[in-house]
Amino acid sequence: MSSYLDASVLVKLLNGDLRSLPEDGPLLVSSFAAGEVGSVLSRLVRTHELSREDADTWLAEFDAWCDQATTSTETDAVDVRMSSRMVRNFDLQTKLPDTIHIVSAERRDATLITSDRRLAAAAERRGCQARLL
């Protein structure tokens, strides 16, 4: 089975906080998750927690890793439309970005890999396989 990596896991990978990833199938990285990685790095540069040069280096390393070790998948209008409906389920207690990751994993028949406990719990309540790293 494929594993869909959300942004929380990707940022931990960049930061060196994560040492292992699932090895039992393809690793999927969506265009949305990749965009969130860029957003996190942009915030760190804005708040002077990371230099622009370091952010550029991290992004180059991230892009190279994605090209070599993952399968890219596009986030499309269907993902966003389904997520917009899902976020209205107040029992899940999710934000739109979280539901986009859940829907992306579900539609690609992948296990959602995250370091966000709330996201993993919401995915499992929906019947989406999730693994907390």
Buried (B, 14 or more C-beta within 10 A) or exposed (E): EBBBBBBBBBBBBBEEEBEEBBEEEBBBBBBBBBEBBBEBBBEBBEEEEBEEEEBEEBBEEBEEBBEEEBBEBEBEEEBBEBBEEBBEEEEBEBEEBBBBBBBBBBBBEBBBBBBBEEBBBBBBBBEBBBBBB
